[in-house]
């Protein structure tokens, strides 16, 4: 599921921006999302990590790192009232 999730996000990003997707880009744009969209994104990432195939460590690490950093950023935004 994790590679499918990453492919889906990558294709969607490329269609909208014309640029290649990376986790760093998601982190840059995450504060711009509203609270409900951030929560939805977090739940999608959490579900992808649960269903992830751990045999592909590179993809799994990329996904779990994104999950951790997005959760931290969300907590900071909530703490600041956003």
C-alpha positions in Angstrom: 0.0 0.0 0.0 2.8 2.5 0.8 4.2 2.4 -2.8 0.7 2.8 -4.1 0.0 5.7 -1.8 3.3 7.4 -2.8 2.5 6.8 -6.5 -1.0 8.3 -6.1 0.3 11.4 -4.2 3.1 11.8 -6.8 0.8 11.6 -9.8 -1.7 14.0 -8.2 1.1 16.5 -7.3 2.5 16.3 -10.9 -0.9 16.9 -12.4 -1.5 20.0 -10.3 1.9 21.6 -10.4 3.9 20.0 -13.2 6.7 19.3 -10.9 8.0 16.1 -9.3 6.7 15.3 -5.8 8.8 14.9 -2.7 8.0 14.6 1.0 9.7 17.9 1.5 7.2 19.6 -0.8 4.4 18.1 1.3 5.9 19.5 4.4 6.3 23.0 2.8 2.6 23.1 1.9 1.2 21.4 4.9 0.8 24.6 7.0 -1.3 26.1 4.2 -4.0 23.4 4.6 -6.9 24.0 6.9 -7.3 22.0 10.1 -9.7 19.5 8.6 -7.6 18.9 5.5 -4.5 18.4 7.7 -6.4 15.8 9.8 -7.5 14.1 6.6 -4.0 14.0 5.3 -2.7 12.6 8.6 -5.2 9.8 8.6 -4.4 8.9 5.0 -0.7 8.8 5.8 -1.4 6.7 9.0 -3.4 4.2 7.0 -0.7 3.9 4.4 1.9 3.3 7.1 -0.3 0.6 8.7 -0.7 -1.2 5.3 2.9 -0.6 4.3 5.1 -3.5 3.0 8.1 -3.5 5.2 10.2 -5.5 2.7 10.9 -2.4 0.8 12.8 -0.5 3.5 13.5 2.6 1.4 9.8 3.3 0.7 8.8 2.4 4.2 11.4 4.7 5.7 10.4 7.5 3.4 6.7 7.1 4.4 7.4 6.8 8.2 9.6 9.9 8.1 6.9 11.9 6.3 4.4 10.7 8.9 6.6 11.7 11.8 7.4 15.2 10.4 3.8 15.9 9.3 2.5 15.0 12.8 5.1 17.3 14.5 4.2 20.1 12.2 0.5 19.6 12.8 1.1 19.7 16.6 3.0 22.9 16.3 0.3 24.5 14.2 -2.4 23.5 16.8 -0.2 24.8 19.6 -0.1 28.2 17.8 -3.8 28.3 17.3 -3.9 27.4 13.6 
